[in-house]
Amino acid sequence: MTTQYIVEIFGTGFFAISGALAATDKSKPDWFGVTFIGFITAIGGGSVRDILLGSYPLAWVRDVNFMYSIIAAIIIASVFFKTLIKLRRTFFLFDTLGIAMFTILGTEKALGHQIHPLIAAIMGMFSAVMGGVLRDVLTNEIPVIFKKEVYATACLAGALFYIGLDVFLNNRTVNILSSMILIFIIRIVAIKYNLSLPKFRKEEEV
């Protein structure tokens, strides 16, 4: 069991907790509803990536440990619900770490399928953000990628940075960590200073 595999399992669990907490924001769904949202949040991005890459069976179908991680996460979200709600800022950090990790792992997997580097970077971004997009759609929220946040852009920047490092530096561990740190820094700085990309259309002056 590699460190990467352990991190993937725990990252899946953190995303499931994020989905479970989001599901309870506007309503009081039953256990099935919360579990479904948590499940979609946790496996959505990786599933979309693998389907587009034609990589079957999907990771969670091939390895039941991902399901165990999601189930455990839902139970933890229920038992420690009040505490987790109070610690949402902490889970923002976990979410940021999660998207950083899954961006790079997704990019690596795409490169392993001999995909063009630019497409591989997009696949890495999908791995990180699509679960959150599906979560927001199912909970009747505006998807996070459409909000005034540097979210998917940070993932794409990190993926492209990883691909660049992979060309010039033959050190997988350093490349992964450096790229994850870049995504983490971009996301934190953007939130702290309320940074965002320019609007597609400027508001017309009256």
C-alpha positions in Angstrom: 0.0 0.0 0.0 1.7 3.2 -1.2 1.5 6.7 0.3 -0.2 7.9 -2.8 -2.9 5.3 -2.4 -3.5 6.2 1.3 -3.7 9.9 0.4 -6.3 9.1 -2.3 -8.4 7.1 0.1 -8.3 9.9 2.7 -8.9 12.6 0.1 -12.0 10.7 -1.1 -13.2 10.7 2.5 -12.7 14.4 2.9 -14.6 15.2 -0.3 -17.4 13.0 0.9 -17.6 14.9 4.2 -17.7 18.1 2.2 -20.6 16.8 0.1 -22.5 15.6 3.2 -22.2 19.0 4.9 -23.3 20.8 1.7 -26.4 18.5 1.5 -27.6 19.6 4.9 -27.3 23.4 4.2 -30.7 24.1 2.8 -32.7 21.0 3.8 -32.8 18.0 6.0 -32.3 15.1 3.7 -32.4 11.5 4.9 -29.4 9.2 5.1 -29.8 8.1 1.5 -29.8 11.7 0.3 -26.8 12.7 2.3 -24.9 9.6 1.3 -25.7 10.1 -2.4 -24.5 13.7 -2.4 -21.3 12.7 -0.5 -20.7 9.8 -2.9 -21.1 12.0 -6.0 -18.8 14.7 -4.5 -16.2 12.1 -3.7 -16.1 10.2 -7.0 -17.6 12.6 -9.5 -14.4 14.2 -10.8 -12.4 11.0 -11.1 -15.3 9.2 -12.8 -15.7 12.0 -15.4 -12.0 11.9 -16.1 -11.9 8.1 -16.4 -14.9 8.0 -18.7 -13.4 10.6 -21.0 -10.1 8.7 -21.0 -11.9 5.4 -21.6 -10.3 4.0 -18.4 -12.4 1.1 -17.2 -13.4 -0.1 -14.7 -13.7 3.2 -12.8 -11.5 3.5 -9.7 -14.3 3.1 -7.2 -15.7 0.1 -9.1 -12.3 -1.6 -9.2 -11.5 -0.9 -5.5 -14.1 -1.3 -2.8 -11.9 0.6 -0.3 -13.1 3.9 -1.9 -16.6 2.9 -1.0 -15.6 2.1 2.6 -13.9 5.5 2.8 -17.1 7.3 1.7 -19.3 5.4 4.0 -17.0 6.1 7.0 -16.9 9.8 6.0 -20.7 10.0 6.0 -20.9 8.4 9.4 -18.2 10.8 10.7 -20.2 13.7 9.2 -23.3 12.6 11.1 -21.6 11.9 14.5 -19.5 15.1 14.5 -21.9 17.3 12.5 -22.0 20.3 14.8 -18.2 20.3 15.3 -17.6 20.0 11.6 -19.9 22.9 10.8 -17.9 25.0 13.2 -14.7 23.9 11.6 -15.7 24.7 8.1 -12.8 27.0 7.6 -10.5 24.0 8.5 -12.4 21.9 5.9 -11.8 24.7 3.3 -8.1 24.0 3.8 -8.7 20.2 3.5 -10.7 20.9 0.3 -7.9 23.0 -1.1 -5.4 20.2 -0.3 -7.8 17.7 -1.9 -8.2 19.6 -5.2 -4.4 20.1 -5.3 -3.8 16.4 -4.9 -6.4 15.1 -7.3 -5.4 17.7 -9.9 -1.9 16.3 -10.1 -2.9 12.6 -9.8 -5.4 13.1 -12.5 -2.9 14.8 -14.8 -0.5 11.9 -14.2 -3.1 9.4 -15.1 -4.0 11.2 -18.3 -0.3 11.4 -19.3 -0.1 7.7 -18.7 -2.7 7.2 -21.4 -0.5 9.1 -23.9 -2.8 12.1 -23.9 -1.5 15.4 -25.2 -0.1 17.4 -22.2 -2.7 20.2 -22.6 -5.6 17.7 -22.5 -3.9 15.9 -19.6 -3.9 19.2 -17.7 -7.6 19.6 -18.4 -8.3 16.1 -17.2 -6.4 16.8 -14.0 -8.6 19.9 -13.5 -11.7 17.8 -14.1 -10.5 15.3 -11.5 -10.4 18.0 -8.9 -13.5 20.1 -9.6 -16.2 18.1 -11.3 -17.3 16.4 -8.1 -17.9 19.8 -6.5 -19.7 20.9 -9.6 -22.1 17.9 -9.5 -22.5 18.5 -5.7 -23.5 22.1 -6.3 -26.0 21.2 -9.1 -27.7 18.6 -7.0 -28.0 20.9 -4.0 -29.3 23.7 -6.1 -26.3 25.9 -5.7 -24.4 27.9 -8.4 -21.4 25.6 -9.3 -18.3 26.8 -7.6 -16.5 27.2 -11.0 -19.0 29.9 -11.9 -18.6 31.9 -8.8 -16.1 34.7 -8.3 -13.4 32.4 -7.0 -10.1 31.3 -8.4 -10.8 27.5 -8.2 -10.6 25.6 -11.4 -8.0 28.1 -12.7 -5.7 27.3 -9.8 -6.0 23.6 -10.6 -5.3 24.2 -14.3 -2.3 26.4 -13.4 -0.9 23.6 -11.1 -1.4 20.9 -13.7 0.4 22.9 -16.4 3.2 23.7 -13.9 3.5 19.9 -13.2 3.7 19.1 -16.9 6.5 21.7 -17.3 8.4 20.4 -14.3 8.0 16.8 -15.7 9.9 17.9 -18.9 12.8 19.5 -17.2 13.1 17.8 -13.8 13.1 14.0 -13.5 12.0 13.9 -9.8 8.3 12.7 -9.4 8.1 13.5 -5.7 9.4 17.0 -6.1 7.3 17.7 -9.1 4.1 16.5 -7.4 4.7 18.4 -4.1 5.8 21.6 -5.9 2.7 21.6 -8.1 0.4 20.9 -5.2 1.9 23.7 -3.2 1.4 26.1 -6.1 -2.3 25.2 -6.3 -2.6 25.6 -2.6 -0.9 29.0 -2.6 -2.9 30.4 -5.5 -6.2 29.3 -3.9 -5.4 30.6 -0.4 -4.0 34.0 -1.7 -7.1 34.4 -4.0 -9.5 33.8 -1.1 -7.5 36.0 1.3 -7.3 39.0 -1.1 -10.6 38.4 -2.9 -8.9 37.9 -6.2 -10.7 36.8 -9.4 -10.3 36.6 -13.1 -11.5 39.5 -15.2 -15.2 39.3 -16.2 -16.1 38.1 -19.7 -18.2 41.1 -20.2 -17.9 44.4 -18.3 -21.0 45.9 -16.8 -22.4 48.6 -19.1 -22.4 52.1 -17.7 -25.8 53.6 -17.4 
